[in-house]
Each structure stands twice: as structure tokens, then as C-alpha cells.
Amino acid sequence: MSVNVNRSVLDQFYRYKMPRLIAKVEGKGNGIKTVIVNMVDVAKALNRPPTYPTKFFGCELGAQTQFDTKNDRYIVNGSHEANKLQDMLDGFIRKFVLCAECDNPETDLNVNPKKQTIGTSCKACGYRGMLDTRHKLCTFILKNPPEASDTGSTTAKKEKEKKNRKKDKENGSGSGEAGNQENFDAPDAVDGDDDDEDWGEETTKEAQRRRMEEISDHAKNLTLSEDLEKPLEERVNLFYNFVKQRKESGAVDAADKEILAEAERLDVKAMGPLILSELLFDENIREQLKKYKRHFLRFCHNNKKAQKYLLGGFECVVKLHQVQLLQRVPIILKDLYDADLLEEDVIFAWAEKVSKKYVSKELAKEIHAKAAPFIKWLKEAEEESEGSDQDDEEDDENVEVVYSSSARELKVETVKMEKPEKEDEDIDIDAI
């Protein structure tokens, strides 16, 4: 049975899976030990040597570990339940597998024994950083880098390579005349009668157009692959320039699908709302939000990380237009909430912690202070909604929540704020 690599993700269609740990207790008395039967398969799913998670268990449990790489036996002394080890593995994944930026497990460790550092690089988002080397496992990793560590199948690979080399030599595909002659076959399309012909012999306009299209498509594919290999900062800049160009040409209003596709191509979808906020919002953000709601919805719908970046973009816009927008913070936040661009738990998480990631600490505190009436209203509204649901669980789908007037009113700009009914709970982005 497989489980999500990041078990805090409950999505059953989460692409990163790993086998559930299978533990077998062997021996008695002082010789009792726990064999992790499928450690090689688990480690392969995590892209880490099986010695790392095994040693991690030993560090956390204060127990000795044994590695029998030849027989794929990874052992922790003592008797330990599989469920307990599975929970402990979550800690290893958080510390040594998941990307600190995007939470994806597509990371590699870069160990420098001389400098005593362990770097991490993410193939999903391009993030590069350094691990905290205070954990006991880091000492083991520094002494046993991934390249030098036994991955559980090194011996088998060496044996296979040795057999392949021997087989190639016997078949004459190695060094020597026989090998060279066998591997130097001419293409099927070339024969002795066609020496003077080449691919450009057909000179009609249609043939020339067709060849140019083929060359263009090939160049386009090369460009796409090259862009994905660029660092995250460069890809974000490419996306910024793409949206900016659409805005300057007057085509941004109807380019919401095109903008989303470009963000996905560059693998910067989560950061999209941050860029869009910078380019599409100013002191007239409330009117612009109505105009560009569709653009933001394509990024933020069911994407909490994108919603966090939207809040960051919102802070940046307030910073640029403090005089006009600082007093309107609660109203704008409610607009974002009513437009289904922000979910309650994302807003609450943002409200709990003042960050200086996008603006200064002082301005961030001011923004949070101004947002307090909206946060209070949202909490009261949610609590009342939950209370109403509990009163009539049997007819839950037909409950109409009625908020008290005290919970609906925000004393900001003398504007009466009512939580509107949302027409569609399930939003079909493609139908917009």
C-alpha cells in the first residue's frame, strides 16, 4: 500500500507516493532487532540512500543501526512498531527531503565534506539553500555523501555494467575494427544512387515553408526546455515580462488563459498572483479586482500557496499607495475574500504572523492592525456558521446561515459590510 510522501497532503491524487514501511521484529532479549523490510523501495521513492532514514531512526530512538547492503537488510536495534517508524519517517522527510520553498520532494543533497555543509536544490521550483547541520544525522551524511553512499543497488548495477561490457566485447561492439564497422551504419534513405541528392533538393515554395516550420518548431522546443532549466529568479522575470508585454499591448484583459499557460510552462504558477498584483493593481485596486478577478481566480482557486503570494502582492500594493489604501485594508481584504480568491484558513494563518518578507516590519504591523476588524468579523461569522451547522446536522445541505448584525458590521469608512451569498460553491475555472 502506498502513501503520500508528504502525509500532510491529503489529496489522493498527489503525484509523489512511497510504499508504507514494513517492519519485522526478529530475535529475543538483548538481541531483539527491527528489520525494515522495504527500506530500499522507500528510500528510492524519496531519492535518498536507504542508510539515511535508517540512521535517522537510530538517532531519534537512541538505538544502534546496522546496514547489510548486499542483502538489502536495514536494521534498528530494539523492538519498534511500523506505525511508530512511519510517523518518525515524516520527520526525516520534512528535514531532509521536502523543499523549503515549495514542499515538493524533488530535491537533491549537495554535500561538501571539506566545508562541512549540506546544500539542497529543488528540481521543481529551482530553490537552493543550506540544511541546518545540527541534527545528528548530518554528521553521518557528511561522512557518507549520497554519491559515496550505498543506495541498496550499487553492487547490482556494477555487476550489470560488467556483464554488459563483456557482452559488447563478445559481439564486437567494443573497441576494434569489428565494433567500429558494426556501429557505423549509413541511414536507410542513403544509397549509392543518391550521392548528389540532399534534403533541400525540393525548391518549391510549399516545401520551403514546410521546412521552415519544422525548424521553427524544433527551435521552439529547445527554447521551452532551456527556460525550465533556468533558475527560479530568471523564470519569474520571464513571466513578469510576458504579462507586462500583454498589458502594454492592450491584450491583457482577454489573456487570462494565456497567462496561466505561460506560468505553468515556466513552473511559477504559485507565484503568479504576486506578479499580477504588481502589474495590474494600483490605488484603484477595488475596481481593478472586479476587472481582473478571472485572471487571479485561475491561479488562486484551490491553491493555498498562490493565495499566500496574493496576500504578499496585496501588501506590496499597499506599500506603494499607503495614503490611499492603508485605511482601506479591511475593505480590500473582504473584496478578495468575497471574490473567492482567499480562503478563511489562509487569511487566519496570515493574520497570526507579521512577516517582513514583502514590506518592512513596521508597515506589516500597520497593515495587520488595520485588518483586525475584518479578521474579527470573519472569525465571528465562521463560528456562527459552525454553530448553525451543528444545530441541524441532518439537514446540513439546506441550512441557510443568518449572521447577527453585530457580526456583519465593520466600522471602517462607515461602510456596512455584509457577507454576500456565494452563488457557486464549486467554481469551474474553464467555464469563466
Secondary structure as the mmCIF struct_conf table of DSSP 4:
data_model
#
loop_
_struct_conf.conf_type_id
_struct_conf.id
_struct_conf.beg_label_comp_id
_struct_conf.beg_label_asym_id
_struct_conf.beg_label_seq_id
_struct_conf.end_label_comp_id
_struct_conf.end_label_asym_id
_struct_conf.end_label_seq_id
STRN STRN1 SER A 2 ASN A 4
BEND BEND1 VAL A 5 ASN A 6
TURN_TY1_P TURN_TY1_P1 ARG A 7 SER A 8
TURN_TY1_P TURN_TY1_P2 GLN A 12 PHE A 13
BEND BEND2 ARG A 15 ARG A 15
STRN STRN2 LYS A 17 PRO A 19
HELX_LH_PP_P HELX_LH_PP_P1 ARG A 20 LEU A 21
STRN STRN3 ALA A 23 GLU A 26
HELX_RH_3T_P HELX_RH_3T_P1 GLY A 29 GLY A 31
STRN STRN4 LYS A 33 ILE A 36
TURN_TY1_P TURN_TY1_P3 VAL A 37 ASN A 38
HELX_RH_AL_P HELX_RH_AL_P1 MET A 39 LEU A 46
TURN_TY1_P TURN_TY1_P4 ASN A 47 ASN A 47
BEND BEND3 ARG A 48 ARG A 48
TURN_TY1_P TURN_TY1_P5 PRO A 50 PRO A 50
HELX_RH_AL_P HELX_RH_AL_P2 THR A 51 LEU A 61
TURN_TY1_P TURN_TY1_P6 GLY A 62 GLY A 62
STRN STRN5 THR A 65 ASP A 68
TURN_TY1_P TURN_TY1_P7 THR A 69 ASP A 72
STRN STRN6 ARG A 73 ASN A 77
BEND BEND4 GLY A 78 GLY A 78
HELX_RH_AL_P HELX_RH_AL_P3 ALA A 82 PHE A 96
TURN_TY1_P TURN_TY1_P8 VAL A 97 VAL A 97
BEND BEND5 LEU A 98 LEU A 98
TURN_TY1_P TURN_TY1_P9 ALA A 100 CYS A 102
BEND BEND6 PRO A 105 PRO A 105
STRN STRN7 THR A 107 ASN A 112
TURN_TY1_P TURN_TY1_P10 PRO A 113 GLN A 116
STRN STRN8 THR A 117 CYS A 122
TURN_TY1_P TURN_TY1_P11 LYS A 123 CYS A 125
STRN STRN9 ARG A 128 MET A 130
TURN_TY1_P TURN_TY1_P12 THR A 133 ARG A 134
BEND BEND7 HIS A 135 HIS A 135
HELX_RH_AL_P HELX_RH_AL_P4 LYS A 136 LYS A 143
BEND BEND8 ASN A 144 ASN A 144
TURN_TY1_P TURN_TY1_P13 PRO A 146 ALA A 148
BEND BEND9 SER A 149 SER A 149
BEND BEND10 GLY A 152 GLY A 152
HELX_RH_AL_P HELX_RH_AL_P5 THR A 154 ASN A 171
TURN_TY1_P TURN_TY1_P14 GLY A 172 GLY A 172
BEND BEND11 GLY A 174 GLY A 176
HELX_RH_AL_P HELX_RH_AL_P6 GLU A 177 ASN A 183
HELX_LH_PP_P HELX_LH_PP_P2 ASP A 185 PRO A 187
TURN_TY1_P TURN_TY1_P15 ASP A 188 ALA A 189
HELX_RH_3T_P HELX_RH_3T_P2 GLY A 192 ASP A 194
TURN_TY1_P TURN_TY1_P16 ASP A 195 ASP A 196
TURN_TY1_P TURN_TY1_P17 TRP A 199 GLY A 200
BEND BEND12 THR A 204 THR A 204
HELX_RH_AL_P HELX_RH_AL_P7 LYS A 205 LEU A 228
TURN_TY1_P TURN_TY1_P18 GLU A 229 GLU A 229
BEND BEND13 LYS A 230 LYS A 230
HELX_RH_AL_P HELX_RH_AL_P8 LEU A 232 GLU A 248
TURN_TY1_P TURN_TY1_P19 SER A 249 GLY A 250
BEND BEND14 VAL A 252 VAL A 252
TURN_TY1_P TURN_TY1_P20 ASP A 253 ALA A 254
HELX_RH_AL_P HELX_RH_AL_P9 ASP A 256 ARG A 265
TURN_TY1_P TURN_TY1_P21 LEU A 266 ASP A 267
HELX_RH_3T_P HELX_RH_3T_P3 LYS A 269 MET A 271
HELX_RH_AL_P HELX_RH_AL_P10 GLY A 272 LEU A 280
BEND BEND15 ASP A 282 ASP A 282
TURN_TY1_P TURN_TY1_P22 GLU A 283 ASN A 284
HELX_RH_AL_P HELX_RH_AL_P11 ILE A 285 LYS A 291
BEND BEND16 TYR A 292 TYR A 292
HELX_RH_AL_P HELX_RH_AL_P12 LYS A 293 CYS A 300
TURN_TY1_P TURN_TY1_P23 HIS A 301 ASN A 302
HELX_RH_AL_P HELX_RH_AL_P13 LYS A 304 LEU A 320
TURN_TY1_P TURN_TY1_P24 HIS A 321 HIS A 321
HELX_RH_AL_P HELX_RH_AL_P14 GLN A 322 LEU A 325
HELX_RH_3T_P HELX_RH_3T_P4 LEU A 326 ARG A 328
HELX_RH_AL_P HELX_RH_AL_P15 VAL A 329 ASP A 338
TURN_TY1_P TURN_TY1_P25 ALA A 339 ASP A 340
BEND BEND17 LEU A 341 LEU A 342
HELX_RH_AL_P HELX_RH_AL_P16 GLU A 344 GLU A 352
BEND BEND18 LYS A 357 VAL A 359
HELX_RH_AL_P HELX_RH_AL_P17 LYS A 361 ASP A 391
TURN_TY1_P TURN_TY1_P26 ASP A 392 ASP A 392
BEND BEND19 GLU A 393 GLU A 393
TURN_TY1_P TURN_TY1_P27 GLU A 394 ASP A 395
HELX_RH_3T_P HELX_RH_3T_P5 ASP A 396 ASN A 398
HELX_RH_AL_P HELX_RH_AL_P18 SER A 405 ARG A 408
BEND BEND20 VAL A 412 VAL A 412
TURN_TY1_P TURN_TY1_P28 GLU A 413 THR A 414
HELX_LH_PP_P HELX_LH_PP_P3 PRO A 420 LYS A 422
BEND BEND21 GLU A 423 GLU A 423
BEND BEND22 GLU A 425 ASP A 426
HELX_RH_3T_P HELX_RH_3T_P6 ILE A 429 ALA A 431
#
